[in-house]
Amino acid sequence: MGPVARLVHDKLSAGLSPTRLEIEDESARHAGHAGSRPGGESHFHVTVESAAFAGQSAVARQRRVHKLLSEELNGPIHALSLTLRAPGEAGR
């Protein structure tokens, strides 16, 4: 896990106490595109399952994650796709 992915992991773990947290660096799929950097860590897909999302809309969940990762989204992260669920929810 690279330094940017580690920051994402640490911030989401602290802010959401997830029961599931997966971080996939998809940067290699975007090589040569806007925002890509040699060495990667610019494009991520993150899956989070957390009780903190219970009763929240998809937009509220995304806003919460974006707030936690605001520094990274204004810096090294060019693109972030999210799968956000509360425990027990099927694909959402």
C-alpha positions, 0 to 999 in steps of 0.5 A, a space after each residue: 500500500 502506497 503513502 496516499 492509499 495509507 492516508 485514505 485508509 487511516 482517515 476513513 478508518 478513523 472517521 467511519 470505523 468501517 467493518 469493511 474497507 477496500 482501497 484499489 489503486 486504479 491508476 494504471 488503467 488511466 495511464 496517459 489520461 488527465 491527472 495520472 502520474 508516474 507511480 500511480 496513486 491518483 485514481 482509486 476505487 474505495 469500498 466502505 461498509 460502515 454503520 455510520 452510513 445507516 439511514 443516510 442517502 447516497 449523496 450524504 455518504 459521498 459527502 461524508 467521505 469527500 469531507 474526510 478526504 478533502 486534502 487528498 482530493 485537492 492534491 494527489 487524488 485525481 479521481 475517486 469512485 466509491 461503493 458505500 454501504 451500511 452493514 447488511 445492505 446489498 449492492 448499493 
